[in-house]
Amino acid sequence: MKARATCPLDCPDACSLLLTLEEGRLVRVEGDPNHPVTRGFACAKTYRYPERAKARLLYPMRRVGRKGEGRFERISWEEALGEIAERLKAILDAHGGEAVLPYHYAGTMGLVENQHPLAFFRAIGASELEETICATAGSAAWEMTYGPRLAPDPEEIPENARYILLWGINSLSTNSHLTPFLKEARRRGAKVVHVDPYENPTSRFADEHLKLRPGTDAALAYALAHVLFREGWVDRAYLEEAATGVEAFQEEAARWTPQRASALTGVPEEAIERLARELGEAKRVFVRVGYGMTRHPGGGNALRAVILLPALLGAWRYPGCGAMLSTSGAFPLNKRFLGGRHLLEGARPHEGYFRPNPQVRRVNMNRLASALTRLDPPIRALFVFNSNPVVVAPDTGRVKEGLLREDLFTVVLEQVMTETARYADYLLPATLFYEHPDLYTSYGHYYLSWNEPLAPPEGEAKPNTRVFRELAQRLGLKEPTLYWEAEDVARSLLDTDHPYLEGITLERLKREGFVKLHLPKPFLPFAKGPVRFSPPPEVIPTEPLPDYPLILLTPPAHRFLNTTYGNVRELVEAEGREPVLLIHPLDAAARGVTDGGLVYLRSPQGQVVRKARVTEAPIPGTVVLEGTWWEKWAPDGKGVNHLTSERLTDLGGGSTFHSTPVEVEPLRLA
C-alpha cells in the first residue's frame, strides 16, 4: 500500500511524503511530487525512517535493574497504567502538582501528539515546562522587531529576489527544500552569500562564504548598516512609513565602521564594504536566518540586528523578499483548548478536578539538570515524551545525577530505546506518525496538513494522548478536553474566522491531505511595517575564558535530526561513524593536535574525548562538533552536552549551545 503522510519531525520543511507499507510495516519513504514545496524528494535522513522503525519499542515495560542500566520486564498496559496512576496519586496527595514535571519538545510536530498531552499535566497543576531549548531567543527577537512570525512566501523567491543572504543557517542540511527555490533565483541572476563561522554544505553551495567569529553577528550587521546609511542606499520612504526608532539605530550603526567590525568579527573590511554595496544595489534581498545563530549569550540581539537589514533596504515591498526566521505566525489556529491552555487561566475547583494553580511553578527546560538536583521542593515525578534529555539537555553529567535519584519516579513514552529511556521506571511504547491522526503546521512554508492513520499501531504501542487519557480516567479527572480525540482537537483548532483559514475545514484536509493558507496575493507581510528599530540591538560578543580560549559550536549534522536518527547505523556510517572535532590548523598546531588523533575536549562543565580533524572549515579560535550523536557512538561513550552549560540567552531564555568555552589537548595513550 502507498499513501500520503506529513513528516512529523522538527524541520521547517514539513514535507509531504509517500509511504509504502507492507502488512502494516513501513518499507519505503519518498517525497510527494504533488506538494509544491516537497517537490518529490525527501532528505537523506527521512529516506531512512524504515530502518529507524525496525528497532522500535513494542510493549510496556517496568524497570528491574538499577536506574540507567536499561533492564526491564514486559508488563501489560493494565499493570503499567494502574501502577503509574497509584504512584502519581500518592505524590500528588503528599506533595501537590508542582512535584510533577513533564519534559517534552518536538519529537513530533503534530499539534495533537505534541501539545495536547499537556492538558493532563495542567489539570493536575504540574510544574510548567518552558519550551526554550531551540526557538525562543529567535522568536522573542522577531516579535520584538516585527511582531508575528511571518516571512516571504518561499514560492515567490525565485521570481523576485535578486540577492540572497543565508546567515547563521546551514540550510542545505536543515531546510533542504528551500534549495530548489534558491537555485532558480540564482538561475535568474540572484547572488547567494553564506555568513557562518564554519564551512559546511551551504557554504559550498553559495557563491561566497564569509566566516565570522561566533556571536559577533550584530557587529557585522551594524557595519553593513553603517555603509548603507553612509552611501544613501537605505529606503527612506519605506522607513518613514513603516518604521520607528530608526534614528537611534543609525546612531549606533555610525559607531560600527567596517574597520571596527572587521577587528571584532574577523570578516575583512573590504568584504564588508563589498557586501553592503551589493545589498544596497540589489534592494530585492531575501535574508534567511537560522535559530542556531541565536544560541549565544547575545543571540537575540544579534538576530534583531540581522533581520533589520532588509527593512533598511525596503525589501519588504517586494514579493519573496525580506527576512525569514519562521512562517509559524501565519497559522492563526484557535489554541485556547490545545493542551489545556485554558486551565492555566485558573479553573474553579470542581468534583474530580485537581485545581490548576495560576501561579504554577515554571521550569526552563535548559535547566533540567538543576531542576532535578537542586530544586526545592524537589521534582518527584518526571514524565518524558517527544524528547531525549539525556542527550539534548545541557550539563549531561548533572542531568544523569538527577535521573539516578531513587526518589525520582520517571515515566518515559518513547518509540525506540534511547539513552533517556534507560533511566525510566516505566517505559511505554509510542506510536509512529503513520499510526495516529494529527494536524501539522509548518515553520518553513504556508501549507496546513492532516495525517490519517495508515496502519494499526505495531505491537502494543499507543499515541501519547491516549496514554494520558487513560491515566486521567484512573485519577478520576473530569476536565472534558482531556478526553478529546484527535479530530476533536483539530476541529477546535480550526474554529476561527481568520481570513488565512477561510475555506479550510477538517473534511477538506482529510480529502486533500494539505491545503495552502488563504494568504493575500502578493504576500507582503511587512510592506507597511511595523518595524521597530528601537531599542537598538546590543553587540554582545561570545567570549572565551582564560583557561578555555576556544569557542565550541555544536551545529546540526547533515544526516541526523537532533537525536531522532541516532540509532540508524546506515546514517551513522554515512556521517563518519563517530562525532569528530573540527579544528583549524593554527589552533591544532598551537596544541600539538594531529589530524585523526584523539583529543580531550574540556569545558567548565566536563570533559569528552573525540577524534580531531584538522581543517580550515572553522574560523580560527572556533572548534566544531556537528550533530547530537547518541552517546554510544562516541569514543568515550559521552555526549557533547557533558560540555555545555545552563546559561541562557539575552532574550527568550533560550539555550547557549554555540558559545561553550573549551580547551583542547591531545590524548596521549601509554
Order of alpha helices (4+ residues) and beta strands (2+ residues): beta-beta-beta-alpha-beta-beta-alpha-beta-alpha-alpha-beta-alpha-alpha-beta-alpha-alpha-beta-alpha-beta-alpha-alpha-beta-alpha-alpha-alpha-beta-alpha-alpha-beta-beta-alpha-beta-alpha-alpha-beta-beta-beta-beta-alpha-alpha-alpha-beta-beta-beta-alpha-beta-alpha-beta-beta-beta-beta
